[in-house]
Amino acid sequence: MPEKSPYVLMITREGMGTADPELQKKLIKTYFALLNEHDVLPSAICFYTEGVKLVVEGSAVLPELSALEEKGVRLILCSTCLDYFGLKEKVKVGIIGGMTDIIEAQWRAEKVITL
């Protein structure tokens, strides 16, 4: 049995919370920036549904996500979601995977957090 990682983040939106979209985007940017400042990082961040919009050209959080990826955090992107939104060619960070990759990341984690 593979060793479990501390936690995995599931990103399902283009921001964080249910407030005004501008505030949601500001919150997720701050969240990723603070993750970068700490030594305890998620083993993976999975992006699906509207969350895939954060990993493509034009996203305000690309610098933060790139820095997390450089620190070894796996960024797993839902291929079906990217296709649905027509964004596959605009991906700037992460690896394009499928639901199997997301399930595997969840299964290996001790804790799964959905934002």
N, CA, C and O atoms as a GROMACS GRO file, in nm:
protein
  460
    1MET      N    1   0.084  -0.118   0.000
    1MET     CA    2   0.000   0.000   0.000
    1MET      C    3   0.088   0.124   0.000
    1MET      O    4   0.178   0.135   0.083
    2PRO      N    5   0.064   0.219  -0.093
    2PRO     CA    6   0.145   0.340  -0.099
    2PRO      C    7   0.129   0.425   0.027
    2PRO      O    8   0.025   0.424   0.092
    3GLU      N    9   0.236   0.497   0.059
    3GLU     CA   10   0.233   0.586   0.175
    3GLU      C   11   0.136   0.700   0.149
    3GLU      O   12   0.131   0.756   0.039
    4LYS      N   13   0.059   0.735   0.250
    4LYS     CA   14  -0.037   0.844   0.236
    4LYS      C   15   0.032   0.979   0.257
    4LYS      O   16   0.120   0.993   0.342
    5SER      N   17  -0.010   1.077   0.179
    5SER     CA   18   0.040   1.213   0.192
    5SER      C   19  -0.050   1.288   0.289
    5SER      O   20  -0.164   1.248   0.311
    6PRO      N   21   0.000   1.395   0.347
    6PRO     CA   22  -0.080   1.468   0.445
    6PRO      C   23  -0.217   1.513   0.392
    6PRO      O   24  -0.320   1.477   0.449
    7TYR      N   25  -0.219   1.590   0.285
    7TYR     CA   26  -0.350   1.634   0.237
    7TYR      C   27  -0.347   1.674   0.090
    7TYR      O   28  -0.242   1.701   0.031
    8VAL      N   29  -0.467   1.676   0.032
    8VAL     CA   30  -0.489   1.714  -0.106
    8VAL      C   31  -0.597   1.821  -0.107
    8VAL      O   32  -0.696   1.811  -0.034
    9LEU      N   33  -0.578   1.922  -0.189
    9LEU     CA   34  -0.679   2.026  -0.207
    9LEU      C   35  -0.758   2.000  -0.334
    9LEU      O   36  -0.702   1.963  -0.436
   10MET      N   37  -0.888   2.018  -0.325
   10MET     CA   38  -0.977   2.006  -0.440
   10MET      C   39  -1.029   2.146  -0.471
   10MET      O   40  -1.095   2.208  -0.388
   11ILE      N   41  -0.999   2.195  -0.590
   11ILE     CA   42  -1.040   2.330  -0.631
   11ILE      C   43  -1.149   2.315  -0.737
   11ILE      O   44  -1.124   2.267  -0.847
   12THR      N   45  -1.270   2.358  -0.702
   12THR     CA   46  -1.385   2.340  -0.790
   12THR      C   47  -1.439   2.470  -0.847
   12THR      O   48  -1.534   2.470  -0.926
   13ARG      N   49  -1.379   2.581  -0.807
   13ARG     CA   50  -1.429   2.712  -0.849
   13ARG      C   51  -1.313   2.798  -0.897
   13ARG      O   52  -1.196   2.764  -0.880
   14GLU      N   53  -1.349   2.910  -0.956
   14GLU     CA   54  -1.248   3.003  -1.004
   14GLU      C   55  -1.203   3.098  -0.893
   14GLU      O   56  -1.124   3.189  -0.916
   15GLY      N   57  -1.254   3.076  -0.773
   15GLY     CA   58  -1.219   3.157  -0.659
   15GLY      C   59  -1.244   3.078  -0.532
   15GLY      O   60  -1.245   2.955  -0.533
   16MET      N   61  -1.264   3.149  -0.422
   16MET     CA   62  -1.281   3.085  -0.292
   16MET      C   63  -1.402   3.148  -0.222
   16MET      O   64  -1.410   3.270  -0.211
   17GLY      N   65  -1.493   3.066  -0.175
   17GLY     CA   66  -1.611   3.115  -0.106
   17GLY      C   67  -1.726   3.142  -0.200
   17GLY      O   68  -1.724   3.105  -0.317
   18THR      N   69  -1.829   3.209  -0.146
   18THR     CA   70  -1.950   3.235  -0.225
   18THR      C   71  -1.980   3.384  -0.237
   18THR      O   72  -2.093   3.422  -0.265
   19ALA      N   73  -1.882   3.466  -0.216
   19ALA     CA   74  -1.898   3.612  -0.223
   19ALA      C   75  -1.891   3.659  -0.369
   19ALA      O   76  -1.895   3.579  -0.462
   20ASP      N   77  -1.881   3.790  -0.386
   20ASP     CA   78  -1.864   3.851  -0.516
   20ASP      C   79  -1.744   3.785  -0.587
   20ASP      O   80  -1.642   3.761  -0.522
   21PRO      N   81  -1.753   3.757  -0.718
   21PRO     CA   82  -1.643   3.690  -0.788
   21PRO      C   83  -1.507   3.757  -0.771
   21PRO      O   84  -1.405   3.688  -0.763
   22GLU      N   85  -1.504   3.889  -0.766
   22GLU     CA   86  -1.376   3.959  -0.748
   22GLU      C   87  -1.314   3.924  -0.612
   22GLU      O   88  -1.193   3.902  -0.603
   23LEU      N   89  -1.396   3.920  -0.508
   23LEU     CA   90  -1.348   3.883  -0.375
   23LEU      C   91  -1.305   3.736  -0.371
   23LEU      O   92  -1.204   3.703  -0.310
   24GLN      N   93  -1.380   3.650  -0.437
   24GLN     CA   94  -1.344   3.508  -0.443
   24GLN      C   95  -1.205   3.490  -0.503
   24GLN      O   96  -1.125   3.412  -0.451
   25LYS      N   97  -1.176   3.561  -0.610
   25LYS     CA   98  -1.046   3.551  -0.677
   25LYS      C   99  -0.935   3.607  -0.589
   25LYS      O  100  -0.825   3.552  -0.585
   26LYS      N  101  -0.963   3.716  -0.518
   26LYS     CA  102  -0.864   3.774  -0.428
   26LYS      C  103  -0.832   3.676  -0.315
   26LYS      O  104  -0.716   3.660  -0.278
   27LEU      N  105  -0.934   3.611  -0.261
   27LEU     CA  106  -0.914   3.515  -0.152
   27LEU      C  107  -0.830   3.395  -0.196
   27LEU      O  108  -0.741   3.352  -0.122
   28ILE      N  109  -0.857   3.340  -0.314
   28ILE     CA  110  -0.783   3.222  -0.358
   28ILE      C  111  -0.637   3.260  -0.387
   28ILE      O  112  -0.547   3.180  -0.363
   29LYS      N  113  -0.614   3.381  -0.437
   29LYS     CA  114  -0.476   3.426  -0.462
   29LYS      C  115  -0.401   3.436  -0.329
   29LYS      O  116  -0.287   3.391  -0.319
   30THR      N  117  -0.465   3.494  -0.228
   30THR     CA  118  -0.404   3.504  -0.096
   30THR      C  119  -0.378   3.367  -0.037
   30THR      O  120  -0.273   3.343   0.022
   31TYR      N  121  -0.473   3.276  -0.052
   31TYR     CA  122  -0.459   3.140   0.000
   31TYR      C  123  -0.337   3.071  -0.060
   31TYR      O  124  -0.255   3.014   0.012
   32PHE      N  125  -0.326   3.076  -0.193
   32PHE     CA  126  -0.211   3.012  -0.258
   32PHE      C  127  -0.080   3.080  -0.220
   32PHE      O  128   0.022   3.013  -0.204
   33ALA      N  129  -0.080   3.212  -0.205
   33ALA     CA  130   0.040   3.285  -0.164
   33ALA      C  131   0.084   3.240  -0.024
   33ALA      O  132   0.203   3.220  -0.001
   34LEU      N  133  -0.010   3.224   0.067
   34LEU     CA  134   0.022   3.180   0.202
   34LEU      C  135   0.070   3.036   0.206
   34LEU      O  136   0.157   3.001   0.286
   35LEU      N  137   0.015   2.951   0.120
   35LEU     CA  138   0.066   2.813   0.110
   35LEU      C  139   0.214   2.814   0.073
   35LEU      O  140   0.293   2.736   0.126
   36ASN      N  141   0.250   2.903  -0.018
   36ASN     CA  142   0.389   2.913  -0.063
   36ASN      C  143   0.484   2.955   0.048
   36ASN      O  144   0.602   2.922   0.044
   37GLU      N  145   0.433   3.026   0.146
   37GLU     CA  146   0.518   3.077   0.255
   37GLU      C  147   0.543   2.972   0.364
   37GLU      O  148   0.629   2.993   0.449
   38HIS      N  149   0.471   2.862   0.362
   38HIS     CA  150   0.482   2.763   0.469
   38HIS      C  151   0.548   2.634   0.421
   38HIS      O  152   0.546   2.603   0.302
   39ASP      N  153   0.607   2.562   0.514
   39ASP     CA  154   0.676   2.438   0.482
   39ASP      C  155   0.582   2.319   0.465
   39ASP      O  156   0.618   2.220   0.401
   40VAL      N  157   0.462   2.327   0.521
   40VAL     CA  158   0.367   2.217   0.510
   40VAL      C  159   0.279   2.242   0.388
   40VAL      O  160   0.188   2.325   0.390
   41LEU      N  161   0.310   2.169   0.281
   41LEU     CA  162   0.240   2.189   0.155
   41LEU      C  163   0.152   2.069   0.124
   41LEU      O  164   0.181   1.958   0.170
   42PRO      N  165   0.045   2.089   0.048
   42PRO     CA  166  -0.034   1.973   0.006
   42PRO      C  167   0.049   1.887  -0.088
   42PRO      O  168   0.139   1.936  -0.156
   43SER      N  169   0.017   1.759  -0.092
   43SER     CA  170   0.088   1.673  -0.188
   43SER      C  171   0.037   1.698  -0.329
   43SER      O  172   0.110   1.682  -0.426
   44ALA      N  173  -0.090   1.738  -0.339
   44ALA     CA  174  -0.149   1.765  -0.471
   44ALA      C  175  -0.261   1.866  -0.456
   44ALA      O  176  -0.322   1.880  -0.351
   45ILE      N  177  -0.285   1.937  -0.566
   45ILE     CA  178  -0.402   2.023  -0.579
   45ILE      C  179  -0.472   1.978  -0.706
   45ILE      O  180  -0.412   1.979  -0.814
   46CYS      N  181  -0.597   1.939  -0.693
   46CYS     CA  182  -0.675   1.891  -0.807
   46CYS      C  183  -0.772   2.001  -0.851
   46CYS      O  184  -0.845   2.057  -0.769
   47PHE      N  185  -0.772   2.030  -0.979
   47PHE     CA  186  -0.857   2.134  -1.036
   47PHE      C  187  -0.960   2.069  -1.126
   47PHE      O  188  -0.925   2.000  -1.222
   48TYR      N  189  -1.088   2.092  -1.096
   48TYR     CA  190  -1.193   2.042  -1.184
   48TYR      C  191  -1.310   2.139  -1.184
   48TYR      O  192  -1.310   2.237  -1.109
   49THR      N  193  -1.408   2.114  -1.265
   49THR     CA  194  -1.516   2.207  -1.300
   49THR      C  195  -1.454   2.344  -1.326
   49THR      O  196  -1.354   2.354  -1.397
   50GLU      N  197  -1.511   2.451  -1.270
   50GLU     CA  198  -1.459   2.585  -1.300
   50GLU      C  199  -1.321   2.612  -1.241
   50GLU      O  200  -1.258   2.712  -1.276
   51GLY      N  201  -1.274   2.525  -1.154
   51GLY     CA  202  -1.140   2.541  -1.098
   51GLY      C  203  -1.031   2.538  -1.203
   51GLY      O  204  -0.924   2.595  -1.182
   52VAL      N  205  -1.056   2.470  -1.316
   52VAL     CA  206  -0.952   2.463  -1.420
   52VAL      C  207  -0.921   2.601  -1.480
   52VAL      O  208  -0.818   2.618  -1.544
   53LYS      N  209  -1.009   2.696  -1.460
   53LYS     CA  210  -0.984   2.831  -1.513
   53LYS      C  211  -0.868   2.900  -1.442
   53LYS      O  212  -0.818   3.001  -1.490
   54LEU      N  213  -0.827   2.846  -1.328
   54LEU     CA  214  -0.715   2.906  -1.253
   54LEU      C  215  -0.579   2.867  -1.308
   54LEU      O  216  -0.479   2.931  -1.274
   55VAL      N  217  -0.571   2.765  -1.392
   55VAL     CA  218  -0.441   2.713  -1.438
   55VAL      C  219  -0.409   2.751  -1.582
   55VAL      O  220  -0.312   2.701  -1.640
   56VAL      N  221  -0.489   2.839  -1.639
   56VAL     CA  222  -0.471   2.873  -1.780
   56VAL      C  223  -0.424   3.018  -1.798
   56VAL      O  224  -0.430   3.100  -1.707
   57GLU      N  225  -0.377   3.043  -1.918
   57GLU     CA  226  -0.333   3.176  -1.959
   57GLU      C  227  -0.433   3.282  -1.912
   57GLU      O  228  -0.554   3.269  -1.930
   58GLY      N  229  -0.380   3.388  -1.850
   58GLY     CA  230  -0.463   3.497  -1.803
   58GLY      C  231  -0.506   3.487  -1.658
   58GLY      O  232  -0.559   3.584  -1.602
   59SER      N  233  -0.483   3.373  -1.594
   59SER     CA  234  -0.520   3.357  -1.454
   59SER      C  235  -0.429   3.440  -1.365
   59SER      O  236  -0.308   3.445  -1.386
   60ALA      N  237  -0.488   3.505  -1.266
   60ALA     CA  238  -0.412   3.590  -1.174
   60ALA      C  239  -0.330   3.509  -1.074
   60ALA      O  240  -0.242   3.566  -1.008
   61VAL      N  241  -0.355   3.379  -1.062
   61VAL     CA  242  -0.283   3.298  -0.963
   61VAL      C  243  -0.173   3.211  -1.023
   61VAL      O  244  -0.118   3.125  -0.955
   62LEU      N  245  -0.140   3.232  -1.149
   62LEU     CA  246  -0.035   3.151  -1.213
   62LEU      C  247   0.100   3.160  -1.141
   62LEU      O  248   0.165   3.057  -1.126
   63PRO      N  249   0.144   3.278  -1.097
   63PRO     CA  250   0.274   3.283  -1.026
   63PRO      C  251   0.274   3.197  -0.899
   63PRO      O  252   0.371   3.127  -0.871
   64GLU      N  253   0.165   3.203  -0.824
   64GLU     CA  254   0.156   3.125  -0.701
   64GLU      C  255   0.151   2.975  -0.730
   64GLU      O  256   0.217   2.896  -0.663
   65LEU      N  257   0.073   2.938  -0.831
   65LEU     CA  258   0.064   2.796  -0.866
   65LEU      C  259   0.196   2.743  -0.921
   65LEU      O  260   0.236   2.630  -0.891
   66SER      N  261   0.263   2.823  -1.001
   66SER     CA  262   0.393   2.784  -1.055
   66SER      C  263   0.493   2.762  -0.942
   66SER      O  264   0.570   2.665  -0.945
   67ALA      N  265   0.492   2.851  -0.844
   67ALA     CA  266   0.584   2.837  -0.729
   67ALA      C  267   0.552   2.711  -0.650
   67ALA      O  268   0.644   2.643  -0.605
   68LEU      N  269   0.424   2.679  -0.631
   68LEU     CA  270   0.386   2.556  -0.560
   68LEU      C  271   0.432   2.434  -0.638
   68LEU      O  272   0.483   2.338  -0.579
   69GLU      N  273   0.416   2.437  -0.769
   69GLU     CA  274   0.458   2.326  -0.853
   69GLU      C  275   0.610   2.307  -0.845
   69GLU      O  276   0.658   2.194  -0.841
   70GLU      N  277   0.684   2.416  -0.841
   70GLU     CA  278   0.830   2.409  -0.829
   70GLU      C  279   0.872   2.348  -0.695
   70GLU      O  280   0.980   2.290  -0.685
   71LYS      N  281   0.788   2.362  -0.593
   71LYS     CA  282   0.816   2.304  -0.461
   71LYS      C  283   0.772   2.158  -0.451
   71LYS      O  284   0.782   2.098  -0.345
   72GLY      N  285   0.723   2.103  -0.562
   72GLY     CA  286   0.687   1.961  -0.563
   72GLY      C  287   0.540   1.930  -0.544
   72GLY      O  288   0.503   1.812  -0.537
   73VAL      N  289   0.455   2.031  -0.537
   73VAL     CA  290   0.312   2.007  -0.528
   73VAL      C  291   0.261   1.967  -0.666
   73VAL      O  292   0.281   2.040  -0.763
   74ARG      N  293   0.194   1.851  -0.673
   74ARG     CA  294   0.138   1.807  -0.802
   74ARG      C  295   0.008   1.883  -0.829
   74ARG      O  296  -0.081   1.885  -0.745
   75LEU      N  297  -0.001   1.944  -0.944
   75LEU     CA  298  -0.122   2.013  -0.987
   75LEU      C  299  -0.188   1.925  -1.091
   75LEU      O  300  -0.136   1.909  -1.202
   76ILE      N  301  -0.303   1.868  -1.056
   76ILE     CA  302  -0.372   1.773  -1.143
   76ILE      C  303  -0.494   1.843  -1.203
   76ILE      O  304  -0.580   1.892  -1.130
   77LEU      N  305  -0.501   1.845  -1.335
   77LEU     CA  306  -0.606   1.917  -1.406
   77LEU      C  307  -0.701   1.819  -1.474
   77LEU      O  308  -0.657   1.725  -1.539
   78CYS      N  309  -0.829   1.841  -1.460
   78CYS     CA  310  -0.930   1.755  -1.521
   78CYS      C  311  -0.937   1.779  -1.671
   78CYS      O  312  -0.974   1.887  -1.717
   79SER      N  313  -0.901   1.678  -1.746
   79SER     CA  314  -0.901   1.686  -1.892
   79SER      C  315  -1.042   1.712  -1.947
   79SER      O  316  -1.059   1.795  -2.037
   80THR      N  317  -1.141   1.644  -1.894
   80THR     CA  318  -1.279   1.661  -1.939
   80THR      C  319  -1.325   1.805  -1.919
   80THR      O  320  -1.392   1.862  -2.005
   81CYS      N  321  -1.289   1.864  -1.805
   81CYS     CA  322  -1.329   2.001  -1.773
   81CYS      C  323  -1.259   2.101  -1.866
   81CYS      O  324  -1.321   2.196  -1.914
   82LEU      N  325  -1.130   2.079  -1.890
   82LEU     CA  326  -1.057   2.166  -1.982
   82LEU      C  327  -1.119   2.160  -2.121
   82LEU      O  328  -1.135   2.263  -2.187
   83ASP      N  329  -1.154   2.041  -2.167
   83ASP     CA  330  -1.220   2.026  -2.297
   83ASP      C  331  -1.355   2.098  -2.299
   83ASP      O  332  -1.388   2.167  -2.395
   84TYR      N  333  -1.431   2.081  -2.193
   84TYR     CA  334  -1.564   2.141  -2.185
   84TYR      C  335  -1.557   2.294  -2.200
   84TYR      O  336  -1.639   2.354  -2.270
   85PHE      N  337  -1.460   2.355  -2.135
   85PHE     CA  338  -1.445   2.500  -2.141
   85PHE      C  339  -1.357   2.546  -2.258
   85PHE      O  340  -1.337   2.666  -2.277
   86GLY      N  341  -1.304   2.453  -2.335
   86GLY     CA  342  -1.218   2.488  -2.448
   86GLY      C  343  -1.086   2.551  -2.405
   86GLY      O  344  -1.035   2.642  -2.470
   87LEU      N  345  -1.029   2.500  -2.294
   87LEU     CA  346  -0.909   2.560  -2.237
   87LEU      C  347  -0.783   2.475  -2.246
   87LEU      O  348  -0.677   2.518  -2.200
   88LYS      N  349  -0.792   2.358  -2.303
   88LYS     CA  350  -0.677   2.267  -2.301
   88LYS      C  351  -0.551   2.329  -2.361
   88LYS      O  352  -0.441   2.305  -2.312
   89GLU      N  353  -0.565   2.407  -2.464
   89GLU     CA  354  -0.450   2.468  -2.531
   89GLU      C  355  -0.394   2.588  -2.454
   89GLU      O  356  -0.288   2.640  -2.489
   90LYS      N  357  -0.464   2.632  -2.349
   90LYS     CA  358  -0.421   2.750  -2.274
   90LYS      C  359  -0.361   2.716  -2.139
   90LYS      O  360  -0.331   2.805  -2.060
   91VAL      N  361  -0.343   2.588  -2.111
   91VAL     CA  362  -0.287   2.545  -1.982
   91VAL      C  363  -0.144   2.595  -1.966
   91VAL      O  364  -0.062   2.582  -2.056
   92LYS      N  365  -0.114   2.653  -1.849
   92LYS     CA  366   0.019   2.707  -1.821
   92LYS      C  367   0.092   2.633  -1.708
   92LYS      O  368   0.214   2.638  -1.702
   93VAL      N  369   0.019   2.567  -1.620
   93VAL     CA  370   0.081   2.492  -1.510
   93VAL      C  371   0.005   2.361  -1.492
   93VAL      O  372  -0.110   2.347  -1.533
   94GLY      N  373   0.071   2.266  -1.429
   94GLY     CA  374   0.005   2.141  -1.394
   94GLY      C  375   0.015   2.034  -1.501
   94GLY      O  376   0.070   2.055  -1.609
   95ILE      N  377  -0.043   1.918  -1.466
   95ILE     CA  378  -0.048   1.806  -1.561
   95ILE      C  379  -0.194   1.775  -1.589
   95ILE      O  380  -0.277   1.769  -1.499
   96ILE      N  381  -0.222   1.755  -1.715
   96ILE     CA  382  -0.359   1.721  -1.755
   96ILE      C  383  -0.380   1.573  -1.727
   96ILE      O  384  -0.306   1.488  -1.776
   97GLY      N  385  -0.482   1.545  -1.649
   97GLY     CA  386  -0.514   1.407  -1.612
   97GLY      C  387  -0.662   1.382  -1.624
   97GLY      O  388  -0.737   1.461  -1.682
   98GLY      N  389  -0.701   1.272  -1.568
   98GLY     CA  390  -0.842   1.236  -1.571
   98GLY      C  391  -0.895   1.215  -1.430
   98GLY      O  392  -0.825   1.238  -1.332
   99MET      N  393  -1.018   1.170  -1.424
   99MET     CA  394  -1.080   1.145  -1.294
   99MET      C  395  -1.003   1.038  -1.217
   99MET      O  396  -1.000   1.042  -1.094
  100THR      N  397  -0.942   0.944  -1.287
  100THR     CA  398  -0.863   0.840  -1.221
  100THR      C  399  -0.747   0.902  -1.144
  100THR      O  400  -0.715   0.857  -1.034
  101ASP      N  401  -0.683   1.004  -1.201
  101ASP     CA  402  -0.572   1.071  -1.134
  101ASP      C  403  -0.620   1.146  -1.010
  101ASP      O  404  -0.551   1.147  -0.907
  102ILE      N  405  -0.737   1.206  -1.019
  102ILE     CA  406  -0.794   1.278  -0.904
  102ILE      C  407  -0.830   1.178  -0.794
  102ILE      O  408  -0.802   1.203  -0.677
  103ILE      N  409  -0.892   1.067  -0.831
  103ILE     CA  410  -0.928   0.964  -0.733
  103ILE      C  411  -0.803   0.909  -0.665
  103ILE      O  412  -0.802   0.889  -0.544
  104GLU      N  413  -0.698   0.885  -0.742
  104GLU     CA  414  -0.574   0.833  -0.684
  104GLU      C  415  -0.514   0.932  -0.584
  104GLU      O  416  -0.468   0.891  -0.478
  105ALA      N  417  -0.515   1.061  -0.618
  105ALA     CA  418  -0.462   1.163  -0.526
  105ALA      C  419  -0.544   1.165  -0.398
  105ALA      O  420  -0.488   1.176  -0.289
  106GLN      N  421  -0.676   1.153  -0.410
  106GLN     CA  422  -0.762   1.151  -0.291
  106GLN      C  423  -0.734   1.028  -0.206
  106GLN      O  424  -0.723   1.036  -0.084
  107TRP      N  425  -0.722   0.914  -0.271
  107TRP     CA  426  -0.702   0.788  -0.200
  107TRP      C  427  -0.570   0.786  -0.124
  107TRP      O  428  -0.562   0.730  -0.014
  108ARG      N  429  -0.468   0.847  -0.181
  108ARG     CA  430  -0.336   0.850  -0.116
  108ARG      C  431  -0.329   0.950  -0.001
  108ARG      O  432  -0.239   0.942   0.082
  109ALA      N  433  -0.422   1.043   0.004
  109ALA     CA  434  -0.418   1.150   0.105
  109ALA      C  435  -0.477   1.106   0.237
  109ALA      O  436  -0.569   1.024   0.242
  110GLU      N  437  -0.423   1.162   0.345
  110GLU     CA  438  -0.483   1.141   0.477
  110GLU      C  439  -0.604   1.230   0.493
  110GLU      O  440  -0.698   1.196   0.566
  111LYS      N  441  -0.603   1.345   0.425
  111LYS     CA  442  -0.713   1.440   0.436
  111LYS      C  443  -0.734   1.505   0.299
  111LYS      O  444  -0.638   1.537   0.229
  112VAL      N  445  -0.861   1.524   0.261
  112VAL     CA  446  -0.898   1.591   0.138
  112VAL      C  447  -0.978   1.715   0.176
  112VAL      O  448  -1.078   1.706   0.248
  113ILE      N  449  -0.933   1.830   0.127
  113ILE     CA  450  -0.999   1.958   0.156
  113ILE      C  451  -1.052   2.016   0.027
  113ILE      O  452  -0.977   2.033  -0.069
  114THR      N  453  -1.180   2.047   0.023
  114THR     CA  454  -1.241   2.109  -0.094
  114THR      C  455  -1.260   2.258  -0.068
  114THR      O  456  -1.322   2.297   0.032
  115LEU      N  457  -1.208   2.340  -0.157
  115LEU     CA  458  -1.224   2.485  -0.143
  115LEU      C  459  -1.326   2.535  -0.245
  115LEU      O  460  -1.355   2.655  -0.250
   0.00000   0.00000   0.00000
